[in-house]
Amino acid sequence: MDALALAHGQGGSETIELLRKVVFSRVTDNLKRVEGGVGIDKPDDGSLIPLPDGKFLVVSVDSYTVNPPFFPGGNIGSLAASGSINDVVMMGGRPIAMLDSIVAEEGLPLKTLEEIVDSLISVLEKEGVALIGGDFKVMPKGQLDRIVITTVGIGVAVYPIVDEPKPGDKIIVTDYIGDHGTVILMSQLGLGDVEEIAHGLLKSDSKPLTPLLPVFEEFAGYIHAARDPTRGGLAGVLNEWAQESGLIMVVRDEDIPVREPVKRYAEMLGVDPVYLASEGVAVLSVASEKADIVLERLVSSGFKNARIIGEVKQSEKYKSYVLSKTAVGGYRVIEPPRGVLVPRIC
């Protein structure tokens, strides 16, 4: 690896390898977290800083570079706000504030900037999240492709969730997967006028996942891991869990919820939906004895397409695999995401 490639920013295997080489290996163990908390010692959606009252401050940071910046179901502004909120929620935190940093290209129409900022603020207002600071810069024309937004999400967790799947856990997804990645891929290929998109039947699923918080609080201690499958999709989440834990994630093809248009277009484009990003979905690893009732609570909380798709297993012989049982009864290996499936999706 002599130079960066697009694949290094896709959130898959290349990203993890790069971070280990360039960042993680250079930070001493005692500086990878605040004492008593969680930091880059355990890569997750955010970090935890212990507070004097026993709660935890949750902090996350993310950059958004989606292309195109406007897409069916939202734009880079609403995406940045929702994504920042969701990173806090996936740590068990209730979002309370956000900071943003916007870098725009010279020549970007002011009306475009206003529409993006209005969308970002609209999401924060609906969620009761304060915008407490930020930064704004303009780059010379040609040195940046339109606009990049970086956010810092801040929340407070009483019962934080640190990703530690356990043998026997059931794996739950809260909604259809791959909607956002499919819409962005089709837009990049000039297929954004197809009937499903034109009639609103297929759009980005970008939205805040704060309705999950009451479920997380009710079943504190039983939800062992939570992640939103953005870059790298469901395959990315499950492979990260498998690699970090040494366990095996076993899912069933027929139980993974995928909309018919997503299946059809993914097949046409030669992409497995498990690698496509979702921006309004959570993947949970839940203690088996509580999985059914957690599923019931999710459905009653508005996640009507939630379902159990598999379980976590342990093997002395095999470690860190993600397997999916096919319709004919065999198994296929779901490899970690590699390369560039959909550039600049979030």
N, C-alpha and C positions, 0 to 999 in steps of 0.2 A: 504494500500500500504506500505509494509515493505521493499521491494527491487525492483530494476528495472527489467523490463521485456522487451523483444524485442519490444513489442507493444508501449512502451514509446518513441521509436525512429522512429516511422512510420509516424509522421506528422498528425495523426488523433486526435480523442478525447482524447486519453490517453496522447498524447504529450502536448496538450493545458492544460489539467488538471495538469500535472506535472509542466509545466512552471509557471502556476498561483500559485501553492503551493510553489515551490522551488525558483523561481526567481522574478516574478512580485510582489508578496506580500512583498518581502524583500527590494524592491527599493522604496524610497519615491517618491511621484508624481513629485516633482520638479526636480528629477534626471532621469526621464524616457525619457527625450528628451533634446536637446539643445533649449534654448528659441527661440520661433518662428519657430521651426522645428517639425519633427515627429520622434519618437523613439519607444520604447517598450510600450508607452502609446497606440499605435495603431499597433499591430503586422501586419507586411506586408512583402513584399519581401526585403525591404531595409529601410534605414532611410534617413531623410532629414536634412541638416544643412544649415541655411540661410547664404548667402554670402553678402558682402557689396553692390554689384551691383544689388541686387534684385533677382539674380539667387539662385539656391540651389545646394549644394554639395550632391550627392547621394552616400551612402556607403552601401554595403551589405557584408555579410559573410556567407559562407556555407562550409560544409565538405562533401566529396564524398567517399563512401565506397562500391561502386557497386561490386557485385559478380555475375558472373565472371568479372574481370577487362577488359577483351577483349570480345566484343560481336558484332554481325552483325550490322554494321552501325557506329561503333566507339569503343572507349575504355575510361577508366577512365580519361585520360588526356584531350581528346577532350570534354568529358562530363563536366569536371570541368570548362574548359574555357567557353564553351557555356552557362552552367548554371549560372556562375558568371556574364557574360554579360547580360543574360536575366533578372536576378534579378534587375539589374540597369535599363534596358529598361522598365520593368514593373512599375517602379516609374516615368517614363517619362524622364529618364536621358539618355544622350548620353555617352556611356562608353569611358573613356580616359585612364585608367590604371588599373592594377591588381597586387596584391601580392599573392604569393602562399607559402604554407607550406606543405612539403612532408615528411611523415613518412613511411619508408619502413622496411620490415622484413629482418633480416640477412639471407643471402643466396639467395635473389632475384637476378636473372641473370641481369648483367649490360645491356645486350642487351634489356631486357624487360623494364628496367627503361628508357633507351634511347628512345625506341619506344613511351612510354607513354609521355615523356617530349617533344619529337618532335611533337606529335599530339597536345598537349596543345599549344605549341608555334606557330604551323601552324595556328590554329584558331585565335590566337591573331594577327598574322601578317596580315591575310586576313581582319580582322576587324579594323586594325590600332590602336590596344590597346597595350599600353606599359606595359611590365613586369618590375616593378620598385623595386622589393624587394621580400624577402621571407625567408624561413628557410628549413633546411634539417636535418633529424635525422634517425638513424637506431635503431630498437628495436631488442632484442635478439630473435632468432628463437623460434617460439611457443608462443610468447607474442603478436603477431600481425598477422593478416591474409593478408600477401603480402604487401598491400600498402593502405594508406589513404592520400587523398589530401584535404587540406583546402585552400580556396581562399577568398580574399577580393577584391571586385569589387568597382571601384571608377568612378563616372561620374558627369556630370553637367546637371541640368534640368532648362530650362527656364519656362516651364509650367509643374510642377510636377503633378503626378497623385497619389492622396491619395484615397484609397478604400472607397467610399461613394456611393453605389448604391442608386438610387432614385426611388420612385414609378413611374411606367410607362416606365422605361428604358427597352430597348430591350437587350437581352443577345446574344452575338455573340461569336462563336468559330472560330478560324482562319484556322483550319485544322482537319484532322481525329484525333480522340483521341485514346489513349491506346496502340499505337504502341510500345513504349519503354517498358512499363510494360509487355506486352505480350512476347516480345523477351526475356527479362530477365527471366521471369517465365519459358518459354520453355527451355531456356538454363540451368536453375537450375534443371529442371526435366529431363535433358538429351535428350530433343527433338529438339536440335538445328540443326539437319540434315534434317528436314522436307523440302518438295519440295519448299514451298514459300520462306523459308530462304535461301535454297541452290541456288535458282535462283534470289535472290535479290528482290523478290516481297514483302517481309516483313522484315523490319529492324528497328532499333532504329531511331526515328525521331529527335534525338539530333542535334540541330543546333542553331546558333544565331538568335535572332528575331529583329535585328537592322533595317530590312526593314520596321518595323512598325513605326519607329520614324517620318518619314514625315507625316504619317496619324495622329499620335498623335498630332503633331504640328499644322497641318491644322485644326484639330477639337478640339483644346484646349478648355476646359470648357464644352465640350459635352460628353467626355469619362469620366465617373464618377468612374470607377474602372477597373483595369487591373491586371491579375494574370496569371502565367503559372501553369498549373495543374500537378505538379510533384508528390511528395508523396501524396497519397489520391485521386489523379486524379480529374476529373471534380466534383465528389461528394464532395471532400474536399473543393474545392474553393467555390462552391455554398453554402455549409453549413456554412463555415466561414463567408461569406457575410450575410447570413440570421441571424446568431447568433449575429453578431456585430451590425446589423441594426435593427433587430426586424421585418424585412420585409419577404415576401414570394417569393421564386424563383420558377417560374412555367415554366417548359420546356416540350417539346414534344418528346417522344421516337423516333418517325419516323424522326425527324429533326436532331437528334444528329448524326454527321458523324462518322461512324465506318467502317473500312475496313472489307470486307467479311472474310478474314482469321482471323482477330482479333475476330469477332463475333463467328466464328466457334470454335476457340480454347478456347475462354473464356467460351462458353457454355459447351464445353467438360470438362473443368476444374472446372466448377461451380462458375465462377467469373463474376460479372457484369462489363462490360467494363468501366462504369462511375467511377469505383474505380481504374482503371489501370493508371499508370503514363504516361504522355507525356512530352517530353523534347524539343519540338520545336513547341509548340502550345500556343496561348494566349486565355484567356477568358475575354471578355470585357462587361461592362455594359454601354450602350450608350443611350443618350437622344433619345426618340422615334422619334422626328422630324428630326433627323439626321441619324438614323440607316440605312436606305436604301442607302443613299449616302456614308456613311462610308463603308458599305458592298461593294459597287461598287469600292471604292478606294482600299480596301483590295484586291479584285480580280485583279484589274489592277496592283497592286504592287507585284503580284506573289503568293498571297494566294488564289489560284483558288478553293480551297475546303471550303472557309469560308462560313458561313451561320448563319442566325438568328435562334436560337433554342428555344427561349422563351422570357419571360418578367418578370419584377419585379412588385410585387403587394403588396398592403397594406390592412390589415384587422384589424378591432378593436377586433375581436373575436379570431383570430388565428395569432400567431407570430412565426417567426424564423423557418419556415418549408421550405423544398425543395420538390416540387411535380413534377411528370412527368405524362403527359397525355399519356395513352397507346393507341395502335392501335384500341382497341374496344371502346374507348371513356371514360373509367374510369381513375382514378388517382391512382398512387402509391407513397408512401413516399420514398424518397431517404434519407436514414439515414446517419448520419456522419460516416466516416470511423472508424472502430474499429478493434482491433486485428492485426494480421500479415497476410496480403494477400500474399505479395511478399517481403521476407526479403532482405534488402540491395540492393535496386534497383537504388539508386543514392546517 
